Amino acid sequence: MDQEKLAALRSKYRDQPHYEVDDPEHAKAMLGGTDMLTGIATLCDAPYKETPEGLDIALVGVPFDAGVVHRTGARFGPRSIRNISMAVGPFNHQTRVNPFDLCTIADIGDVPLHGFSLDEGIRTIEQYYHKVMDAGVMPVSAGGDHSVTYPIMKAVGRDEPLGMIHVDAHCDTMGALEDHKFHHGGPFRHAVLDGVLDPERCVQVGIRGAAEVFWEFSYDSGMTVIPVQEFHAMGVNAVIEKTREVLGDGPAYVSFDVDGLDPVYAPGTGTPEIGGLTTADAIQLLRGLRGLRFVGGDLVEVAPQYDTTTNTPQVGKQMLFEILCLVAESRAANR
């Protein structure tokens, strides 16, 4: 080994604090991290704030699973994701985005809910998000089961219908179950029928399983449905290209159900389906959508008690962070 080079490396690195690095983006990311063992646990390690006023983006927990038709437990999703720290800091190593550099962001806590009434919970969520929108703030949310996306969309899409990229094993466009229509299997049917979601600007990725018989509404309404076998046949880059084409330049929303992933990556969810996306494919899909006009998003269906490894909350944290990066870049570009 070159002794002069070794001496130079020793001089520079032997006693160097971890936060002293040459790359200014890396240094900023490390200084932006939080202590993993102390303080209030928040989504994406954001600062905590009680109200949305003055923010660009609000991170919100929606601890609600009264819309579940199989395994309950997604009400514990927000808390489990908050307990997963970003460790080093809020830095995307591939896109080099630090959303906290681009926007004013805080975790504003949870929607105040009780879990005893599905219909009342849906109304409460919608009312809460109207207040967020009234403050001029974009929401990025951690659910909760997928029923929560419908009332969120009613607020976010109130002025202009949304487009959507939706990662899921299920299209979630089915009808009523036992006289209850607001369950987690049907939020996007209601969002379309209420005029807050434009079906011709929707892409649903990862769809699979025996529930295919329930998704006629997706096809009839004009949604672009990409079943998991087509995803693999097309490849992630072609899916990105198709999604960008469909979403266009209008307002768009990200809704990510962790059961869109294969349960080997996210077993802690209410309705797991074998044969889903990999975490790597999902991350590349989201990162490939940079530059679109995202106005909000959510990560749903983390039910941590079915996963003793904490892998599912880890996945939930990362996908929520990817969504936050997309929304932050969009907010900064269109401010």
C-alpha positions as CSV (number, residue, x, y, z in Angstrom):
1,M,0.0,0.0,0.0
2,D,1.2,3.5,-0.8
3,Q,2.5,4.8,2.6
4,E,1.9,8.5,1.7
5,K,-1.7,7.7,0.9
6,L,-2.1,5.7,4.1
7,A,-0.6,8.6,6.1
8,A,-3.0,11.1,4.5
9,L,-6.0,8.8,5.2
10,R,-4.9,8.4,8.8
11,S,-4.5,12.2,9.2
12,K,-8.0,12.9,7.8
13,Y,-10.1,10.0,9.2
14,R,-8.5,8.5,12.3
15,D,-10.1,11.0,14.8
16,Q,-12.8,12.5,12.5
17,P,-16.3,12.9,14.0
18,H,-18.9,11.1,12.0
19,Y,-20.6,14.3,10.9
20,E,-17.5,15.8,9.3
21,V,-17.7,14.8,5.7
22,D,-16.8,16.6,2.5
23,D,-20.1,16.1,0.7
24,P,-22.4,19.0,1.9
25,E,-25.6,17.0,1.2
26,H,-24.3,14.1,3.3
27,A,-23.2,16.4,6.1
28,K,-26.6,18.1,6.2
29,A,-28.4,14.8,6.2
30,M,-26.5,13.5,9.2
31,L,-26.9,16.7,11.2
32,G,-30.7,16.5,10.4
33,G,-31.1,13.1,12.1
34,T,-32.7,12.7,15.5
35,D,-31.6,10.7,18.5
36,M,-32.9,7.2,18.1
37,L,-33.4,6.6,21.8
38,T,-34.8,9.8,23.2
39,G,-37.6,12.3,22.4
40,I,-41.0,11.9,20.9
41,A,-41.3,9.3,18.2
42,T,-42.7,10.9,15.0
43,L,-43.4,9.8,11.4
44,C,-40.1,10.1,9.4
45,D,-38.5,11.7,12.5
46,A,-40.2,15.0,11.6
47,P,-40.7,17.7,14.3
48,Y,-43.9,17.5,16.2
49,K,-46.5,20.3,15.9
50,E,-50.0,20.3,17.2
51,T,-51.7,22.1,14.3
52,P,-51.0,22.3,10.5
53,E,-50.9,26.1,10.2
54,G,-47.6,27.3,8.8
55,L,-46.6,24.0,7.3
56,D,-46.1,22.9,3.7
57,I,-46.7,19.3,4.5
58,A,-48.4,17.6,7.5
59,L,-47.6,14.0,8.4
60,V,-50.7,12.5,9.9
61,G,-51.5,9.2,11.6
62,V,-54.9,7.6,11.0
63,P,-55.3,4.8,13.6
64,F,-58.5,3.3,12.3
65,D,-59.3,-0.2,11.1
66,A,-63.1,-0.5,11.5
67,G,-63.3,-1.0,7.7
68,V,-61.3,-4.3,7.8
69,V,-63.1,-7.4,6.5
70,H,-60.4,-9.9,7.5
71,R,-57.6,-9.4,10.1
72,T,-57.8,-6.3,12.2
73,G,-54.9,-4.4,13.6
74,A,-54.0,-1.7,11.2
75,R,-55.1,0.9,13.8
76,F,-51.6,0.2,15.4
77,G,-49.9,1.0,12.1
78,P,-49.1,4.7,12.8
79,R,-47.6,4.0,16.2
80,S,-45.4,1.1,14.9
81,I,-44.1,3.3,12.0
82,R,-43.3,6.1,14.4
83,N,-41.2,3.7,16.4
84,I,-39.0,3.1,13.5
85,S,-36.3,5.8,13.3
86,M,-34.7,7.2,10.2
87,A,-31.5,6.5,12.1
88,V,-29.0,8.7,10.1
89,G,-31.4,11.3,8.8
90,P,-34.0,12.1,6.2
91,F,-31.8,11.6,3.1
92,N,-32.7,9.7,-0.1
93,H,-29.4,8.2,-1.3
94,Q,-30.5,7.7,-4.9
95,T,-32.4,10.9,-5.6
96,R,-30.4,13.0,-3.1
97,V,-33.6,14.5,-1.8
98,N,-33.9,15.8,1.8
99,P,-37.6,16.7,2.0
100,F,-37.0,18.8,5.1
101,D,-34.7,21.0,3.1
102,L,-37.4,21.6,0.5
103,C,-40.5,22.2,2.7
104,T,-41.6,22.9,6.2
105,I,-42.8,19.6,7.5
106,A,-44.1,18.3,10.8
107,D,-45.9,15.4,12.3
108,I,-49.2,16.8,13.6
109,G,-50.3,13.6,15.4
110,D,-53.3,11.4,14.9
111,V,-56.8,12.0,13.7
112,P,-58.9,11.9,16.9
113,L,-60.9,8.7,16.4
114,H,-62.8,6.0,18.2
115,G,-63.0,2.6,16.6
116,F,-66.6,1.7,17.2
117,S,-68.4,3.1,14.2
118,L,-67.2,2.8,10.6
119,D,-69.5,5.5,9.2
120,E,-68.7,7.9,12.0
121,G,-65.0,7.3,11.6
122,I,-65.2,8.1,7.9
123,R,-67.0,11.4,8.7
124,T,-64.5,12.3,11.4
125,I,-61.5,11.7,9.1
126,E,-63.0,13.8,6.3
127,Q,-63.7,16.7,8.6
128,Y,-60.1,16.6,10.0
129,Y,-58.6,16.6,6.5
130,H,-60.7,19.5,5.4
131,K,-59.1,21.5,8.2
132,V,-55.7,20.5,7.0
133,M,-56.6,21.6,3.4
134,D,-58.1,24.8,4.8
135,A,-54.7,25.6,6.2
136,G,-53.1,25.2,2.7
137,V,-51.2,22.1,3.7
138,M,-50.6,18.9,1.8
139,P,-51.1,15.7,3.8
140,V,-49.0,12.6,3.9
141,S,-50.7,10.0,6.0
142,A,-50.0,6.7,7.8
143,G,-53.0,4.4,8.2
144,G,-55.0,2.6,9.3
145,D,-56.8,0.4,6.9
146,H,-57.5,1.4,3.3
147,S,-61.0,2.8,4.1
148,V,-59.3,5.9,5.4
149,T,-58.2,6.9,1.9
150,Y,-61.7,7.7,0.7
151,P,-62.4,10.5,3.2
152,I,-58.9,11.9,2.8
153,M,-59.5,12.1,-1.0
154,K,-62.8,13.9,-0.4
155,A,-60.8,16.7,1.2
156,V,-57.7,16.6,-1.0
157,G,-59.7,16.4,-4.2
158,R,-62.4,18.8,-3.3
159,D,-61.4,21.5,-5.8
160,E,-60.0,19.4,-8.6
161,P,-60.3,15.6,-9.2
162,L,-57.2,13.6,-8.4
163,G,-55.2,11.2,-10.5
164,M,-53.7,8.3,-8.5
165,I,-50.8,5.8,-8.4
166,H,-52.1,2.9,-6.3
167,V,-49.9,0.0,-5.2
168,D,-51.9,-2.9,-3.8
169,A,-52.8,-6.5,-4.2
170,H,-56.5,-5.4,-4.6
171,C,-58.2,-2.7,-6.7
172,D,-60.4,-1.7,-3.7
173,T,-63.3,-0.8,-6.0
174,M,-65.9,-3.3,-4.8
175,G,-69.5,-2.6,-3.6
176,A,-71.1,-2.8,-0.2
177,L,-70.5,-5.7,2.2
178,E,-73.4,-6.5,4.6
179,D,-74.9,-3.1,4.0
180,H,-71.6,-1.3,4.8
181,K,-70.1,0.4,1.8
182,F,-67.2,2.3,3.3
183,H,-65.0,-0.7,4.1
184,H,-61.4,-1.0,3.0
185,G,-62.3,-2.9,-0.2
186,G,-64.1,-0.1,-1.8
187,P,-62.6,3.4,-1.2
188,F,-61.8,4.2,-4.8
189,R,-65.3,3.3,-6.1
190,H,-66.7,6.0,-3.8
191,A,-64.0,8.5,-4.6
192,V,-64.8,8.2,-8.3
193,L,-68.6,8.4,-7.8
194,D,-68.1,11.5,-5.6
195,G,-66.2,13.2,-8.3
196,V,-62.9,13.6,-6.4
197,L,-60.9,10.9,-8.2
198,D,-60.6,10.8,-12.0
199,P,-60.6,7.1,-13.0
200,E,-58.9,7.8,-16.4
201,R,-55.9,9.2,-14.5
202,C,-55.5,6.2,-12.2
203,V,-53.0,3.4,-12.3
204,Q,-53.4,0.4,-10.0
205,V,-50.2,-1.8,-9.7
206,G,-49.6,-5.2,-8.3
207,I,-53.2,-6.5,-8.4
208,R,-53.6,-10.3,-7.9
209,G,-55.4,-13.1,-6.1
210,A,-58.9,-14.5,-6.1
211,A,-60.5,-11.2,-5.4
212,E,-60.2,-10.3,-9.1
213,V,-63.9,-11.0,-9.4
214,F,-64.6,-7.8,-7.4
215,W,-62.8,-5.3,-9.6
216,E,-65.2,-4.8,-12.5
217,F,-65.7,-1.2,-11.5
218,S,-62.0,-0.4,-12.1
219,Y,-62.2,-1.6,-15.7
220,D,-65.6,-0.1,-16.4
221,S,-64.6,3.3,-15.1
222,G,-61.4,3.4,-17.2
223,M,-58.7,2.8,-14.6
224,T,-55.4,1.4,-15.8
225,V,-55.0,-1.9,-14.0
226,I,-51.6,-3.6,-14.0
227,P,-51.8,-7.0,-12.4
228,V,-48.6,-8.3,-10.9
229,Q,-47.8,-10.7,-13.7
230,E,-48.1,-7.8,-16.2
231,F,-45.9,-5.7,-14.0
232,H,-43.1,-8.3,-14.2
233,A,-43.6,-8.8,-17.9
234,M,-43.5,-5.1,-18.6
235,G,-40.6,-4.3,-16.2
236,V,-40.5,-1.4,-13.7
237,N,-39.3,1.1,-16.3
238,A,-42.1,0.5,-18.6
239,V,-44.6,0.7,-15.7
240,I,-43.1,4.0,-14.7
241,E,-43.4,5.3,-18.3
242,K,-47.1,4.2,-18.5
243,T,-47.9,5.7,-15.1
244,R,-46.4,9.0,-16.0
245,E,-48.4,9.0,-19.2
246,V,-51.7,8.2,-17.5
247,L,-51.2,10.7,-14.6
248,G,-50.2,13.5,-16.9
249,D,-49.8,17.0,-15.4
250,G,-52.9,17.2,-13.2
251,P,-52.9,16.8,-9.4
252,A,-52.0,13.3,-8.3
253,Y,-52.1,11.2,-5.1
254,V,-50.1,8.2,-4.0
255,S,-51.9,5.4,-2.1
256,F,-49.6,2.5,-1.1
257,D,-51.1,-0.6,0.6
258,V,-48.3,-2.8,2.0
259,D,-50.1,-5.9,0.8
260,G,-49.1,-4.8,-2.7
261,L,-45.7,-6.2,-1.7
262,D,-45.1,-9.9,-1.4
263,P,-45.8,-11.0,2.3
264,V,-42.2,-12.2,2.5
265,Y,-41.4,-8.4,2.7
266,A,-44.4,-7.3,4.6
267,P,-46.2,-10.1,6.5
268,G,-47.8,-7.7,9.0
269,T,-50.9,-6.8,7.1
270,G,-54.6,-7.7,7.1
271,T,-55.1,-9.4,3.7
272,P,-51.7,-10.8,2.5
273,E,-51.5,-12.1,-1.0
274,I,-48.6,-14.3,-2.2
275,G,-46.7,-13.3,-5.3
276,G,-46.5,-9.5,-4.9
277,L,-43.9,-6.8,-5.7
278,T,-40.5,-6.7,-4.1
279,T,-39.5,-3.8,-2.0
280,A,-36.8,-2.9,-4.5
281,D,-39.3,-2.7,-7.4
282,A,-41.7,-0.6,-5.3
283,I,-39.0,1.9,-4.4
284,Q,-37.9,2.2,-8.0
285,L,-41.5,2.7,-9.1
286,L,-42.0,5.5,-6.7
287,R,-38.7,7.2,-7.4
288,G,-39.4,7.0,-11.1
289,L,-42.4,9.3,-10.7
290,R,-40.5,12.3,-9.6
291,G,-41.6,15.6,-11.2
292,L,-45.3,14.7,-11.3
293,R,-47.7,17.0,-9.5
294,F,-48.3,15.1,-6.3
295,V,-50.5,16.8,-3.7
296,G,-50.7,14.1,-1.1
297,G,-50.4,10.4,-0.3
298,D,-50.8,7.6,2.2
299,L,-49.3,4.4,3.4
300,V,-51.8,2.0,4.8
301,E,-52.6,-1.5,6.1
302,V,-49.6,-2.0,8.4
303,A,-50.8,-4.4,11.1
304,P,-47.6,-4.9,13.2
305,Q,-48.9,-7.7,15.5
306,Y,-48.7,-10.2,12.6
307,D,-44.9,-9.5,12.2
308,T,-42.6,-10.3,15.1
309,T,-39.6,-9.1,13.1
310,T,-40.8,-5.4,12.8
311,N,-40.0,-5.7,9.1
312,T,-43.4,-4.5,8.0
313,P,-43.2,-1.2,10.0
314,Q,-39.7,-0.8,8.5
315,V,-41.1,-1.2,5.0
316,G,-44.0,1.2,5.9
317,K,-41.5,3.8,7.1
318,Q,-39.5,3.6,4.0
319,M,-42.4,3.8,1.6
320,L,-43.9,6.7,3.6
321,F,-40.6,8.5,3.3
322,E,-40.5,7.8,-0.5
323,I,-44.0,9.3,-0.7
324,L,-43.0,12.3,1.4
325,C,-40.0,12.9,-1.0
326,L,-42.4,13.0,-4.0
327,V,-44.8,15.3,-2.3
328,A,-42.1,17.6,-1.0
329,E,-40.4,17.9,-4.4
330,S,-43.8,18.7,-6.0
331,R,-44.7,21.2,-3.3
332,A,-41.4,23.0,-3.7
333,A,-41.6,23.0,-7.5
334,N,-45.2,24.4,-7.6
335,R,-45.0,26.7,-4.6
